[in-house]
Amino acid sequence: MRHIRLLLGWLILVYIMAACTGNDSRLQTDGSNRLVYGLTLQPSGIDPHINSSSELGIPLRQVYDTLVYRDPETTAFVPGLAAEWTVSDDGLTYTFKLRQGVTFHDGTPFNAQAVAANLDRIVSPETASQKAVFLLGTYASYKILDEYTIQINLTEPYSPLLDSLSQVYLGIASPAALAQYSTSRYQFHQVGTGPFRFVEYVPGDRIVLQRSPDYRWGPAFYQAGNVETVEFRFFTDAPTRAAGIESGAAQVMGELLPTDARALTANSAIQLIPVATPGQPLQFLMNTRRFPTDNRIVRQALLFGTNRNTIIDTVFQRFSPVAWGPLSANTLFYSREMIGLYAQDTAQAQALLASAGFQDSNNNGYLDVGGIELEVKIIVPPWGLIPEVAQLLQDQWRAIGVRAILEPVPTRSTLLEQVQTGEYNLVAFYSFGLDPVLLNQYFLSDSPDNWTGYASPDLDNLLLEAARAGDVNTRRSLYAQAQRVIMDEALILPIRDYVNLNAASAALKGLSFDAYGWFPLLNNASMTDS
């Protein structure tokens, strides 16, 4: 039997290496200047102005520059394609003085007209932007003051604008390339000003980038590495990722399984690079419009009945910290008042349910009220080890008399279809970002993604005022209040702050990630002999 297992393991490894290298000679590493990077998701599209996945930003952060950047260490804004900027006293006008002497990879000069062309494309209804247009917030118009100066005008103050402009989804593309290719074809012919130029995209197979020899205008934290070519390959099956990095089929791999990451710590040829990713934690949003989670007491009981430490130990191998609120701890304006809220307390959970009139009237181990059993339906997508977490929740809630019904969904689109029916009590979801304005998408009363169904003018005012406020301390106070409301109402069950478990060959030096956690700065990376 042991020989059979060894043979099967060898065959799987051979299959992985063949799938990742095939007969394409371009995949062979040619010394120190070629890097194969393992991607873990095949996006439906990789146009930054149209599509919204985090995965697309991994290659495209290398292709595009943004008007401003966030320093990865301090998160402070630093110059990018804009050398300097000012904001009017009323917060409605942002004036950017642009770098001169910058050219796109196709030779097109960068100037204010190029920025204008990108803004026009992003806000055009024909583009059907899934994320970039929303990042612009209250954008109204632009005004070109001269060849290298542009104003962006807002209808009302929107403090997260600089944060938005630093994200790859608002990367500046060549206006000549945008004019040449349709919105459906541009993703295959992308042209930016970044440290790497776009060579090709073969969906489901590879994305190839090559260093731009003329790049001289990067942010201060960019340093020249020696990687000349980057080939991104897809490793969508999580168990293949550790084998891929160990075999040398890839020199960088993201989103390792925690158990595999733990095992790789003993391999001196591999460096493990965990990166905490700001934004929302892995969370389950609770539907306040459906029995029994329409009852705040029940929602609170579910929180007290959850042993998050056991989940962190069992599923995430202690690589991720416990999440306590609607923001991860490394997100701007995270409130430390969240720490310890609803720590596991079975007795408290049982007491709350009893106070709401639930009892085990038929002695089957599950509570009921008026003959209706205490049952919750959970929508469970397949990513982020959510199925494993949901299984543990099902087991833990059985101890407090709650029956959890797990409803797996295979894709994001099917998850959205299920949510639209309203026939659920909890749904697992999260998003990423440094600015907590992302809370507006899920907790404003009239947001289409308010899957909790909770409607509160007070919470709306807190979130809207926080987005308008220019003063940092005011924003911090408003977001602290908003986080408190969300948890007082038990609108979510937070599980863990997201940590992306990356692995890289020990021969790769200088690999780092931007302030948003997901996106590597491959300009800084170098391959060495050891």
Secondary structure, 3 states (H helix, E strand, C coil): CHHHHHHHHHHHHHHHHHHHHCCCHHHCCCCCCEEEEEECCCCCCCCCCCCCCHHHHHHHCCCCCCCEEECCCCCCEEECCEEEEEECCCCCEEEEEECCCCECCCCCECCHHHHHHHHHHHHCHHHCCCCHHHHCCCEEEEEEEECCEEEEEECCCCCCHHHHHCCHHHCCCCHHHHHHCCCCCHHHCCCCCCCEEEEEEECCCEEEEEECCCCCCCCCCCCCCCCCEEEEEECCCCHHHHHHHHHCCCCEECCCCHHHHHHHCCCCCEEEEEEECCECCEEEEECCCCCCCCCHHHHHHHHHCCCHHHHHHHCCCCCCCECCCCCCCCCCCCCHHHCCCCCCCHHHHHHHHHHCCCECCCCCCCCEECCEECEEEEEECCCCCHHHHHHHHHHHHHCCCCEEEEEECCCHHHHHHHHHHCCCCEEEECCECCCHHHHHHHHCCCCCCCCCCCCCHHHHHHHHHHHHCCCHHHHHHHHHHHHHHHHHCCCEEEEECCEEEEEEECCEECCCECCCCCCECHHHCEECCC
